[in-house]
Structures are given as C-alpha cells and as structure tokens.
Amino acid sequence: MLNQLRCTRSIENLTPKLMHKFSIILLLTVFCGANSYAQKDSLSAADKAVLDSMMKADQFFKLMNEKKKNSLEVSIGVGNGSFSAHNQAVNATGVTSQVIFTPSVFYRFKNGFSVGLTGYLTNDSASKLELYQTGLTAAYDYIGKKVSAGGSFAHYFADKDKYNSKSLYQNDLYAYVKKSSGIIQPVLTFGFSNGKYKEIDLIKFRRPLIGDTILVRDSTHNKSSYFYTSIGAEHDFYFYGVFSKGDELDFIPSLVINAGSDKTTSTHVNKAYTNRPLLSKRARVASSDKFQLQSVAASFELTYSIGKFFLQPTMYLDYYLPSTTAKRFSAIYNVTAGFSF
C-alpha cells in the first residue's frame, strides 16, 4: 500500500522544494539540448556526474522510476476498535475501555490485490490475553492520478458457542471512491457488517403469587446487521526528508458525515420464557433503526516511513446525532507499526 501511494504521486502534488529541483533539472536539460547543435558534447564528464547524482538523489525521480512490485507486510497494532478494520462508524457503536492488540500479515500484489490475516487479542474476565477472533481479508485498491477506488471483504472467525459480545459481526464489507489529488479530496464510502453472537444478561421477573421481583440469568442468541454510507472531504499532506534522508511523512485529516441503519434480533432461551405461554411471545425481540443521519466525525491519519519500516497512528472522533440515552461521543484510536518487504 505504501509503495503504491509513492508510485502514483503526480507532478502537481509535489512539494515546492521538489518542484524547484525539478525545474532546475528541466532547465539544465533544455539548455544542454539547445547547445547540442553547436557542440558535440556540451557537458564535461564532471558536469554529467553531478547532474546524474542530482537526478538519482531527487525524490521525484525516485518515485517516477520506482517500479510496482509485490510486497509482504508484517505489523502489530494496538487500539480500541473491535468490530471492523475499516468501518469506523460500526466501531463507534460499541467502543469500550478495552485495549485490543492486532498482529497481522498481508501480502500485497503489484496489481492492487491483497490478502491478509489479522488476530484480535484482548484481556478476558481473568485479565489474561486471549484471541477472541481472527480476520481473513481480501481487498483491491486502484490508485489513479485523478480517481482512487477500492474495496475489501473480511470474515471474522470466532467461537460462536462462546458468549462473546466483542465479536458481533462475522462479515464485513467496505468500499470507497475518492478524488486522488487537489486541495479538497471528496470521499464516498459504503459499509455493511452482519453476524451472530451469544450474550448473557440479567432479567427481572415478578412472581405473582409471592409478589416479589427476582433477577434471573438469561442467555440470548442474537443476529445483528449494520449498513452505512458516508461522505467526507480530506487532504493529503506529505513531506520528504523530515528526520532523515529518504524518510516520508504523510498526514491525512478528514471530516465525515455518516448515515446508516441497523437491526438486532434477540431470542431468549431461558426456560422462564419457553415454558410459559404468556411469555413465549416475548422470547424473540427485534430492534432496528431506520436509515438516517447518524453521526459527524473527524479522522486523523499519520504515516511515517523510512526504508522498510512504517509507523501509523490514527484517531477517529465520532459524535452520534439521533436521540439516545447512551454516550454520544466516541474516540477510536489505533497505532500500528510494521515492516514492508
């Protein structure tokens, strides 16, 4: 992914410093070509060596001459987004204080396709680190001079017989299209997630003959789905030679408006429901939100790379708009470090 981004930088997106270098080299080239009619060899061997050195050292020519190639990416991340690798609007529906580690391995083909495996680890009830789900992802990214587009599908493998509200979705679909360059780069995204999970809760029952209320542990089998679309605007700031020769720093801030719909169906399996005719109709409960404007958000993505190493911290801030008794503001963070070979 990092190599693809480097290879598709256009001349109009170069920093002023690089454009200045390119202009000097271009003028020298034109000057030498114009004088070639009068002189058989307009530059000395020393001058040619200096010019060749400038062209080889200049970041622009490195980007233009760099060929796309297959790459292997190994990384580990830490954050609090548990449901999806891309659908931050989905993650914002269930952010908790839990810390999640995400080691991953991706193989990226030079034609834009990629496949990868990601593990999701967090502390269990006994504060021991456990692998609660594993994600298998297939994706494609097209990065053009004017338009970029792509999509991914991830399937999360988890123990469905385990009571695990951290793995609500098993299927995660994501797609995007954006303007590749310019001061303002519009972005349109679509996402859909669905899955099944089990959960344990305490329910209240009133005993008619005795007149008191008791708490009973109840198990529910749940089906959930979430569809969303968002429109946003972003800009890509990138700098070369920030801390060392050959490094690169990318910073992408964006503003996002999210709209979507969701549905959850819960089936109670406690005998208090199944053995009582009057309560059997309440054993299955469905709740849904129609398609509506859901939240406004801001995203900040920073990528620093030098050689084969990269470091990528991200922050996503989401404010929920519809009426709710839950917390409206969510902050999702992730820091990933890895190597690309």
Residue pairs with C-beta under 8 A, 6 or more apart in sequence:
1 73
1 108
1 114
1 141
2 303
2 305
2 310
2 340
3 66
3 68
3 69
3 71
3 108
3 340
4 68
4 108
4 112
4 141
4 143
5 143
5 250
6 63
6 66
6 248
7 63
7 66
7 67
7 68
8 143
8 144
8 145
8 180
9 63
9 238
10 145
10 180
10 181
11 19
11 22
11 60
12 181
13 181
13 236
13 238
14 22
14 60
15 238
15 239
15 240
18 58
18 59
18 60
18 240
21 54
21 58
21 60
22 58
22 60
25 51
25 54
25 55
25 58
28 51
32 42
32 43
35 42
36 42
43 51
55 61
56 62
59 240
59 241
68 110
69 110
70 107
70 108
70 109
70 110
71 107
71 108
71 340
71 341
72 105
72 106
72 107
72 108
72 340
72 341
73 104
73 105
73 106
73 107
73 108
73 116
73 338
73 339
73 340
73 341
74 104
74 105
74 338
74 339
74 341
75 103
75 104
75 106
75 310
75 336
75 337
75 338
75 339
76 101
76 102
76 103
76 104
76 336
76 337
76 338
77 101
77 102
77 103
77 104
77 334
77 335
77 336
77 337
78 99
78 100
78 101
78 102
78 334
78 335
79 99
79 100
79 102
79 314
79 332
79 333
79 334
79 335
80 95
80 96
80 97
80 98
80 99
80 100
80 332
80 333
80 334
81 88
81 91
81 95
81 100
81 316
81 332
81 333
81 334
82 91
82 94
82 96
82 98
82 100
82 120
82 122
82 166
82 167
83 90
83 91
83 93
83 94
83 168
83 169
83 172
83 193
84 90
84 91
84 154
84 169
84 172
84 174
84 191
84 193
85 118
85 135
85 137
85 152
85 154
85 172
85 174
86 152
86 172
86 174
86 191
87 172
87 174
87 191
87 193
87 226
87 228
88 297
88 299
88 316
88 318
88 332
89 191
89 228
89 230
89 258
89 260
89 294
89 295
89 297
89 318
90 169
90 172
90 191
90 193
90 226
90 228
91 316
91 330
91 332
92 295
92 297
92 316
92 318
92 320
92 330
92 332
93 226
93 262
94 165
94 168
95 330
95 331
95 332
98 122
98 123
98 166
99 122
99 123
100 120
100 121
100 122
101 119
101 120
101 121
101 122
101 129
102 118
102 119
102 120
102 121
102 334
102 336
103 118
103 119
103 121
104 116
104 117
104 118
104 119
104 338
105 116
105 117
106 114
106 115
106 116
106 117
106 137
107 114
107 115
107 116
108 114
112 140
112 141
112 142
112 143
112 150
113 138
113 139
113 140
114 137
114 138
114 139
114 140
114 141
115 136
115 137
115 138
115 139
116 136
116 137
116 139
117 134
117 135
117 136
117 137
118 134
118 135
118 137
119 131
119 134
119 135
120 131
120 132
120 133
120 134
120 135
120 156
120 166
120 167
121 129
121 130
121 131
121 132
122 129
122 130
122 132
122 166
123 129
123 130
124 130
132 158
132 164
132 166
132 167
133 156
133 157
133 158
133 166
133 167
134 156
134 157
134 158
135 154
135 155
135 156
135 157
135 172
136 154
136 155
136 157
137 152
137 153
137 154
138 152
138 153
138 154
139 150
139 151
139 152
139 153
140 150
140 151
140 152
141 148
141 149
141 150
142 148
142 149
142 150
143 180
144 180
145 180
145 181
146 179
146 180
146 181
147 177
147 178
147 179
147 180
148 177
148 178
148 179
148 180
149 175
149 176
149 177
149 178
150 175
150 176
151 173
151 174
151 175
151 176
152 172
152 173
152 174
152 175
153 171
153 172
153 173
153 174
154 171
154 172
154 174
155 170
155 171
155 172
156 167
156 169
156 170
156 171
156 172
156 195
157 170
158 164
158 167
158 170
160 196
160 197
160 198
161 198
162 198
163 198
163 199
163 200
163 219
164 197
164 198
165 197
165 199
167 195
167 197
168 193
168 195
168 197
168 222
168 224
169 193
169 194
169 195
169 224
169 226
170 194
170 195
170 196
171 192
171 193
171 194
171 195
172 191
172 192
172 193
173 190
173 191
173 192
173 193
174 189
174 190
174 191
175 189
175 190
175 191
176 187
176 188
176 189
176 190
177 187
177 188
178 185
178 186
178 187
178 188
178 234
179 185
179 186
179 187
183 235
184 233
184 235
185 233
185 234
185 235
185 236
186 231
186 232
186 233
187 230
187 231
187 232
187 233
187 234
187 254
187 256
188 229
188 230
188 231
189 229
189 230
189 231
189 232
190 228
190 229
191 226
191 227
191 228
191 229
191 230
192 225
192 226
192 227
192 228
193 225
193 226
194 223
194 224
194 225
194 226
195 223
195 224
196 221
196 222
196 223
196 224
197 222
197 224
198 219
198 220
198 221
198 222
199 219
199 220
199 222
199 266
200 217
200 218
200 219
200 220
201 217
201 218
201 220
202 215
202 216
202 217
202 218
203 215
203 216
203 218
203 268
203 270
203 272
204 213
204 214
204 215
204 216
205 213
205 214
205 215
205 216
205 272
206 212
206 213
207 213
207 214
216 270
216 272
217 270
218 268
218 269
218 270
218 272
219 268
219 269
219 270
220 266
220 267
220 268
220 269
221 266
221 267
221 269
222 264
222 265
222 266
222 267
223 264
223 265
224 262
224 263
224 264
224 265
225 262
225 263
225 264
226 260
226 261
226 262
227 260
227 261
227 262
227 291
228 258
228 259
228 260
228 261
228 294
229 258
229 259
229 260
230 256
230 257
230 258
230 259
230 297
231 256
231 257
232 254
232 255
232 256
232 257
232 299
233 254
233 255
234 252
234 253
234 254
234 255
234 299
235 252
235 253
235 254
236 250
236 251
236 252
237 250
237 251
237 252
238 248
238 249
238 250
238 251
239 248
239 249
240 247
240 248
240 249
241 247
242 248
242 249
242 304
243 306
244 306
246 306
246 307
247 304
247 305
247 306
248 303
248 304
248 305
248 306
249 302
249 303
249 304
250 301
250 302
250 303
250 304
251 300
251 301
251 302
251 303
252 299
252 300
252 301
252 302
253 298
253 299
253 300
253 301
254 298
254 299
254 300
254 301
255 296
255 297
255 298
255 299
256 296
256 297
256 298
256 299
257 293
257 295
257 296
257 297
258 293
258 294
258 295
258 296
258 297
258 318
259 291
259 292
259 293
259 294
260 291
260 292
260 294
261 288
261 289
261 290
261 291
261 292
262 288
262 289
263 286
263 287
263 288
263 289
264 286
264 287
264 288
265 284
265 285
265 286
265 287
266 284
266 285
266 286
266 287
267 283
267 284
267 285
268 282
268 283
268 284
268 285
269 283
272 279
273 279
273 280
273 282
273 283
274 280
274 283
289 322
292 322
293 321
293 322
294 320
294 321
294 322
295 318
295 319
295 320
295 321
296 318
296 319
296 321
297 316
297 317
297 318
297 319
298 316
298 317
299 314
299 315
299 316
299 317
300 314
300 315
300 316
301 312
301 313
301 314
302 312
302 313
302 314
303 310
303 311
303 312
304 310
304 311
304 312
305 311
308 339
308 340
308 341
309 337
309 338
309 339
310 337
310 338
310 339
310 340
311 335
311 336
311 337
312 335
312 336
312 337
313 333
313 334
313 335
313 336
314 333
314 334
314 335
314 336
315 331
315 332
315 333
316 331
316 332
316 333
317 329
317 330
317 331
317 332
318 329
318 330
318 331
318 332
319 328
319 329
319 330
320 326
320 328
320 329
320 330
321 328
